[in-house]
Amino acid sequence: MTPSVIAWSWLARVMPEYHELTGDQRAIQLVRRFLDYADSVREPENLAVFSSKWSGVLLSAGIWYYNQTGDADVLALLQRCTKRSIDDFENYFRNFPKDPKAFAEMCDFVPHYCDAKGKAGEPAYEGQTPIGRHGFTAVMALSYPAFHSLISGDRSESESVVQGMANLDQTYGQVGGRWGADGWFVSTDPIVGSETCAVAQSFFSLENIVAVMGNVEVADRIEQLIFNAFPGACTADMWARQFYQQSNQVLVSVAKRPWNSPGTDAGNIYGFKPCYPGPLADVHAPWPRYVASMWMATADEGLAAMSYGPCRVNGKIGKGAPIELAVETDYPFSDRVRVTVRCKEPVRFPLHFRIPKWSSQAEVSVSGNATPWRPQSGTMLKVDREWKDGDVVTLNFNFKIRTETRDNNAVAVAWGPLFFVLRIGVAFERIPTLTAYRTDELPVSAPLGCVDWHIAPTTDWNYALSIDRNNPQCEMIFNKISSMPFAQKGEPVRAPGSNEYLPSQNDVPMLLRVKAKLVPQWGMNGANAAPVPMSPVKTNQPETVVELIPYGCSRLRIAEFPTV
């Protein structure tokens, strides 16, 4: 990646947010300079500077610039710069992975870790996988056709994105909405690594797809990622993160694992910059991005709740009437949400509420209305009325425990957006801070107090669940939500204002208790859990009760279980 690519791609992406926070008009002028620069280097001989895989960032910045200025010339500029790569990405999402050569004509179709000596579409050296299977690139590209559809008016472009995610789910899908891509796309195997950078960067793409399409299914995926894969790849205090996470992760160590990227022996330890420094630069963004996009403006001069969590929203409705929405909820650890409307005078406008696909006979009521709405799961409910100060909307999604069948007839357990994993006893051990494999990308030293962690299991992990997949019965226990909601009791967390790590005094916000049996023949395969035995399994071990905790609260876990 050259400095020129960094300059226009990342700065162009941050300028709209900087302008929103500061009102600084220079941000608009700077984005225009980025656009003109991209237009000047868009020819094939300059693809080291203007890479197709960053076209979506250019589109997002250009569309934002157009909305700020109304400058119609920029639409033609964006077409010149991005049309070829958008056509390639649309074809890619419709045909990949059935046709892995769908990217073969991309001029920048070269391996990620090479000097691009090969011809377009060819590996630079034998055995290297082309970038068309690079997970991070595909995640970044998800929003490109959706963005371009705003210019072209071609709805099929945005629809290709939804098809692409379905294709990727089928062949590489992992628990909680991410894909098995340890550098390159690999498989649905639960010990395959998923890159934290790809998870973190997916929020930019997915939130923009929601903004363009209003797609409930994509908004559901955002919640699954932010409440499972993202916190699961970080320690509860956010001071350490992984490069790769696993669905079935029973040992966190420096060891040879079958990753596809070089230099990744430390790929699954939690640390300041383990393996590569990429996650260090990415993990600051997902939580702010999630909060900033929970509510979106709608074309009918209303507001839409696209994601849920406690928040306060200030906005202007219709001709500028100020309103405030106060959202009270323990979501995702609760299935109830309460929204209070504050306004100086009565004002009519629509509120739209996303009803997640995992809702079960959801009910939505408004103060003063005798009969609640019972919207279908996976839809948007529109409530258009005159709102008065103090009106309250109550949403009850009525979540139920559900199961998901995985490879080898394994089972995953979920409630609402949360997936639940086996609680495994853990022993945290500090290890010497490791030198990143590619220090040229971000040569920074770990600040005082940052720790790299080796984590080993202290309890059995090889359990099969005794569960009815169609009617799963679990005891549910709810605890007080702490300031570190993804911490387990006893897990070392960094004390505020200190370099000292102390055991967490608070436990997970909720847990499930379910019947299970040990499976002694299911053991280790090197540094990984062996493949999940085909269900149903036979075991002569006595039945016991195990605890399942939210995926995001785990550093060691079994997320895909055999059953008896």
N, C-alpha and C positions, 0 to 999 in steps of 0.2 A: 504494500500500500504506500503510495507516494504522498509527500506532504500536500500536494495539490488536491488529491482526493480527500484527505482529511479536512482541508480548509473548506472546500465548498460543501461537502456532504454533511459533516457534523455541525458546522457553524450555521449552515442554511437551515438545519433542523431546529436549532435552539433559538434562532432569532424570533420566530412568532411568539414563543413563550416569553422571551425577554421583553418583547414589545407589550404583551398583555400585562406583564407585571409592572413595567415602568412607564409605558406610553412614549418611550423614546422613538421619535420619528426616524432617527438614523438607521434603525433596524430595517425599515422598509427600503431605504436607499441601499443598504448593504445587500439585502436579498436580491435586489435588481442587479447589482454588480455580479453576484454569484451566477445569476441566470445568464447574463451576457457572457461571462467567462465560459460557462458550460457550452453555450452556443458556439463559441470560438474554437473549442477543442473537441467537438463531437465527431469528427471524422475518424475512420478506423486507425489511422497512424497514431492517434493520441489516446487510444483506449487505456493505456497505463494511467492516464490522468482522469479520463471520463469513463469509468467502468460501468457496464450495463447494470450490474447488481446494485448500484446506488441510484438507479433511475427513479425509484419511488420517493427518495428523499427530495430529489429535484422537483418531482411532481407536487409533493405536499407543500414545499416552499413556494413553488410557482402559483399554485392555486390560492394559497394564502395571500400572496402578493396581489393577485387579480382581485380577490375579494376586498382588499384594502384600497385598491386604486381604480379598479374598473378598466385597467389598461388592456384592451383586447389584443394588442400586439403580442403579449406574453403567451397567449394561447397557441399561436402559430409557432412561437419559439419552442414551447414545450413539445409540440408535435414533432418538430424537426429533431429535437434532442432525444426523444424517448420512443417514438412510434415503433422502430425496428425491435427494440428490446421488449416492449410491451407485447408485441405480437408473439415473440419467442416465449415469454413467460406465460401468456394465455395458453399457448399450445402445450407448454410444459405441464401446467396444472391439469389440463384435460387428459393428458396421456401418460404422465409419469405416475407410478413407476412401471406401468405396462410397457411403455416404450422408453427405455433409459437413454435412447439417443435423441430424445425430443429436443435437447439443447445443442445438438451437434453443430448447428450453424452459428451459435453464439461466438462472436469474435473473442470474447474473454473467457471462453470455455477451456480453462486450464486448471491444473491442480493448484490448491491453495498454497502448499509449501514447495514452491519451485520458482524458477526465474523465467518462466513462460517461454522456454526455448522451442517447444513443440509447435506444430501447426495448429490452427484453430480446431478445437474438438479432439485433439490428441493429447495423451498424457506426456509430460515432459520426460519421464523415465518409466521403465517397465514396472508394472505392478501398482502404479499410482492411480488412484480413483479420480476421475474428472470432477470438476466443481459442480456439475449438474446434480451430483449426489451429496453435496455439501449442505448439512442441515442448517447452519447459520444463514447461508445464502438464500435458501428456500424460505426461511422464516422472514428474512428481510424483504423478500420479493412478494410475499402474500398480498400486500396492499396495492401493488403496482397496477394490476388491471382494474381494481376498484377505483383508484384515483383517476386513471385514464378515461374511464367511462363517463366521468363528469365532463370531460372535454369532447369526447366522441359521441356521447349519447347512446352508445351501444351497450345495452343491458347485459348482453352475453359476456362481455368482458368481466364484469363484476361477478356474474354467476360462475365463471370459471374458477374463481377463488374458492367458493364453497365446494365445487367438485374436486378441486385440488386437495383440500383438507380431508375430504372423504377418502380419496385415493391414498393419501399418506397415512390416515388412520388404519386403513385396511392392512397395510403392509408393514408399517412402522409404529403403530399406535401403542402408547404406554399408558399406565394408570394415570388418570387426572388430566388428560388432554394434551400431553406433550408427545414428542416422537423420539424413537430410539436412534440417536445420531451422535456417536462419539467422534465428532468430526464429520464422518460420512454417515449417511443413512445406513442402518444395519438390519434390524429386525424388530419383532415384537417381544423377543426374549427379555424376561424381567431383570437379567443381570447386565443387559446392554446399557452403556452409559448414555445419559442425556446431558448435553452441554448447557451449563448455567447461562452462558452468554446467549444461547439461542432462546432459552426460556425468557430471559430478561428483555431481549430485543423483540420478542413476539408481541409484547404489549403495545409497542408503537404501531405495528402493523394491524393487530386485531382491533384496537380502539379506533383506528382510522377506518377500517372496514365497517365497523358498527356505525360510525358517523355518516358514512356514505350510503350504506344499505339499510341500516336499522335492523340488522339481522339478529334475532333472538338467540339462535343457535351459537353464533359467534360470541355474543355477550355471555352466554353460559360457559363457553370455553375459557373466557377471560377469568371468570370467578374460579373455575377449577384450577387454573394455573396459579393464580395469586394466592389461593388458600391452601394449596398442596405443594406443587413442584417448587415454587419459589422459596417459601420459608423452609421447605425440606432440604434445600441446597445450602442453607445458611445456619449458623448457630443461632440460638434463640436471641442472643444479644446483638446479632448482626456484625460481630467483629471478625468473623471468619466465614469463609465460603468454600464450596467445592468447585472444581472444574467440571467433573462428571458426577451425577447422582444415579442411583440404581433403584428400581422398584423393589427388588429383593436385595437388600444391602445389609449383610450381617457382619462385615468387617471393614473398617476404614483404616487403610494402611498404605505404606509405600511398597508396592509389589507389582510384579508383572501381571498385567491383565490383558485380555484380548482387545485392547483399544486399537483404533485405526490410525490415530495420529501419533507421530513420533514424540518421544520425550514425555510420555504421560504416565510414568510409573507412579507418580504422586497425584494422579488425576482425581482420586476420590477422597483424599484427606481434606479436612477442613483447615483452612489457613488464610494468611493475609493475601498471598498471591501464589497458591500452589500450582505447579506445573506451568501455567501461563498466566500472565497478569490480566488477561482479558476480563474475567469476572469482576476484578477490583474496580474496573472502569464502568461496569454495567449495573451493579447491584444497587446503586443509589436511586435509580430511576423508577422501578416498578411501583412501589407504594405511592409516591407522588402522582405518577401517571394514572394509577387506578382511582385515586381520590379525585383528581381533576376531571376525569371523564365519567364519574358516576351519574351525573345529570347532564343532559344535552338539550339544546334548543331544538325546537321542531318547526317545520314549515308552516304549521297552522298557528304560529305565535304562542306556542305553549312550551312546556318543559316535559322531558321524558326521563324517568328513573331507569337507567340501563343497567346499573349495578347497585348493590346494596351494602350499607354500612353506616355507622353513626356519622353524621355530618350536618353542616349548616350551609344553605344555599341562598345567596342573594342575587336577584336578577331583576330584569325589567320586562314587563309583559305588554303586548299590544302596542300602544302609542307611548310607552315609557313608564307605565305605572310600576313603582317599585314593590316587590314582594320578597318575602323570606320564607324558606321552607326549613323547618327543624326536624331532622330525622333521628329518632331514638330507636335503637335496636342493639341486640347482641349478635346479630348476623355476622358470620356464618354459624355461630354456635347457638343460634335461635332461629326459628322459622316464622317469627313475627316482627313486623316493622310498623312503626307509628310515625306518621308525617303530619306535622302541625303547620298550618298556613298562617302567615302573619302579613297583614296588609292594612294600610291606613283607611282605605275605603273599599266597599265591595267592588269586585272586579271579576269579569267573566273571562275565563281562559281555560284551555284543556290541560289536564295532567295525564301523562301516559305512564303506565306502569308495566314493566316487564314481568311476566309470569314465568318463572324458570321451568324447564322441562321436567325437573325432578319434583315439582309441586304435585300434590295429591288432593284433589277437590278443594282448590284454593278458594278463599273467601276474601272479598274486599268490601269494606263498609265505610261510609262517610257519616260523620256526626249529623243527626237529624233525619237520615234516611232509614226507614224501617226495614227495608229489604236489602241484603247485601248482594253484590255481584258474585257470581261463581264462574270466573273465566276459565277457559281451557288452558292447560299447561302448554308452555312453548309459544305463547302468543303475547301481544301487547294489548292491555286494557286501556281504553280512552275514557276518561271522566271529564266531560265538558259541562261546566256549570258556573254559576256566579258564586265566587268564593268570598267568604266573610272572615274577618280576623278571628282566629281561634278555631276555625274548622279543622277537623282531624280526620285523616284517612288511616284506617287500620288494615294492614295486609296480614292475613294468616295463610301461609303457604302449605301448612299441614304436611311436612316432610315425613316420609316413611323410610325405614331401613330397606335398602334394596341391594341386589347383588349384580355383578357383571361377570360374565363367563370369559375367561382368558385362554391362552394356549394350554394344551394338555388337559383341557376341561377344568383348569384351575378357576378359583373364584376370587373376586375382589368385592369388598364390602363398602357401601357408601351410604351417606345420609345428607340430603341437601347437596351443596357443592363439595362436601368433605368426603375424602376417602379415608378409611380406617385401616391401620396396620398393627401388627403384633407389637405390644410393648415388650422390648427386650432390655434386660439389665445391661448397663453400660459401664465401662471403665475408661475414663478419659486419661490419656497420658500425653504430657507435653513432649514434643520432639524438636530437635534443632530446626530453626527456620530454614526452609529450602530455597535454593536459588532457582528462579524461574527458568524454564528451558529456553525461552526466547526473550532474554532480557533486553534485546534491542527495541522491543515494542514499548516497554514502559519500565525503564531502569530506575525504580524507586526502592528504597530500603523500608523495611517494616518499621512502623513507629514503635516507640517504647510501649511494651505491654501487649503487643499483638503476639498471638500464639498459634503454632501449627499443632493440630491434634491428631493423635492416633487413638482410635476408639475400638475397643474389643468387647465382645459379648460376655456377660457374666451369668446368663441364664440360657436355658434351651430356646432355640428358635424354630426347630423343625417340627411344627405342629400341623395337623390336618384339622380343619373345622368340621364340627358336626352340626350342620346347618341345612335348613330347607331353603333352597335357592329361590323358590317361588313365594315363600312366606317366612322370611328369616325372622327368628325370634331372638332378641338380645335385650339384656338389661341395660338401660341407659342411665348414666350418672352424670349430673351437671355440677361443676364446681365454679367458684367465683373466678371471674376473668381478671387476670393480673395485668400489670403494665407490660409484661413480656408474655403475651398470650400463647406463644408457641414454645414455651419452656416446660420441661418436665421437672418434677420435684427432685432435687439433688444434682441436677445438671449444672456444671460450672458456668457461671455467667459473670461478665465483667461488672464490677460494682460501679455505679455512676460516679464520675469524678475521680476515679482511681484506676491504677493498673492492676489491681488485685482481682482475682477470680474467686467467687464464693459460690457455694451450692445454692441453687434456687430454692426458696422457701415455699414457692407456689407450684401447684401441679397443673396439669392440662385442664382446659375449660370443660371438656366432656370426655367420656370414655364409654365403651361398650364392654359388656361381659358376655362371653359366648362359650359354649361347650366345645371341647377339642380333645384330640388324642395325639400323643407323640408318635412320630414316624422315624424310628431309629435308623432305617436304611437310607434316609434322606440326609446327606451330609455335605461336606465341602468338596469343591472342585478347584484346587489351587487356593487362590485368595477369594474366591466367590462361592456363593451357595450353588450347589449342583442344580441341574434343571428340576423344575417342579414335577414330582411323580404324577403319572397319569391318574386322574380321579375316575372312580373312587379307589382309594388305597386300602390295603389290608394291614392292620396292625393289632397286636394283642395287648397294647398298652391300655391302662385304665382311663376312663373318661375323666377329664378335669375341666376347670373353668379358666380361661385366659382373658386378658384384658387387651382390647384394641383401642388405640389412641389415634387422634387425627394425624394424617400423613405429615403435615407441616410441623408437628411437634416431635418428630422422630429424627435421630441421626443414624441409628440402626433400625432396620425394619424388615418385615415380610409383608408385602402388599398383595401378592398373588399366592393363594393357599391351595393345597390339595384338599379334598373333602373325603370323609369316610361314609 
